[in-house]
C-alpha cells in the first residue's frame, strides 16, 4: 500500500480531506497571496476542484462520503501544492477576477489586483460611465483587467497591450472564452510603443512594480510567476515613470489614468513630492493604486519630464 492509499483509507468525507489539507499546508508553511488568503481557503478550493465540484458548492454536502479514487485525486492535488509551491491557480489553470473566470498559466501573473473593485464600480465617481467609450489596459497579462472593463462597460471598446507574446496568447484564450473578440483588441507592445495613436477615456495599468529588495525576498510561490511581470528595477519604477511621461498623449481631456504600484508607492512619492497622487482606498483590501486626471497630468508634466 502506498502512502497516498494509506492516507486515503483514513479519510472519509470532503470535510475530512479539507481538514487534512489545512493541516498539511500549515505544516509546510505555504504562502497565500494569489487570491486566496489562508490554508483553509486553498484547501477548500483545491478539494472542490479535484472533485469537479463548483467553487460555491453548498457546505451542507461537505459530510458526503468520497470514493477511493476521489480521495486519491484530492490528496494528489493537495500534495502537489506542497511539493511544487506553485500558486493554486497554476495547478488548476483557472483564476477569478471581478467574479469572472480566467485561464492562467506560468506565462501570466495570477489575477489579484484591487483594481477589480474599481472596475465593478465603473470607476465612479471619477468618470461618468456613460461617457466612457474607449479603455486601454496597459500590461494586460492574462487580459483580466481589460476583459473585466469590457464587461463593466458593455458598450465600450477596449485595447489590451502587453510586451509578452506568451501572455497575449493566454489573454486571447480569455477574450474568446468571454466572447469579446468584437470589443477587446490585443496589442503586442512595450508600454505605448505599438498602441494606436488615439485617445482613451480610461487608461488602467497593473505594470511590473516590484523593486530589487522585494524581489530578493519573495516567497517561493511568487517565483513561479514570470519575472517579466514582476520586476521593475531597483526602485520598482522602471515602467511607471515612462508610463507617466507618455500617458497624457493617449488620454481624452476628461480621461483618467489608474495605475497599481504596490509597495513602490513610497518610492514614487519620494521621487515626485510635488505631485498630489490620489491614492485610492478599497473596501475589500489592497493598496498602492493611484489615480490622476488628464488635467493633473498636464499640470505635473514638467516634473515627470525632468
Secondary structure as UniProt FT lines:
FT   HELIX           3..10
FT   HELIX           14..28
FT   HELIX           39..50
FT   TURN            51..52
FT   TURN            55..56
FT   HELIX           59..61
FT   TURN            62..63
FT   HELIX           68..84
FT   HELIX           88..92
FT   STRAND          94..97
FT   TURN            98..99
FT   STRAND          100..103
FT   TURN            106..107
FT   HELIX           115..120
FT   TURN            121..126
FT   HELIX           129..131
FT   STRAND          134..138
FT   TURN            141..142
FT   HELIX           144..152
FT   TURN            154..155
FT   STRAND          157..162
FT   HELIX           165..177
FT   TURN            178..179
FT   TURN            181..183
FT   STRAND          184..188
FT   TURN            191..194
FT   STRAND          200..205
FT   HELIX           212..216
FT   HELIX           220..223
FT   HELIX           227..229
FT   TURN            238..239
FT   HELIX           240..246
FT   HELIX           247..250
FT   STRAND          251..260
FT   HELIX           262..264
FT   HELIX           265..271
FT   TURN            272..274
FT   STRAND          278..279
FT   TURN            283..284
FT   STRAND          289..293
FT   HELIX           294..299
FT   HELIX           301..305
//
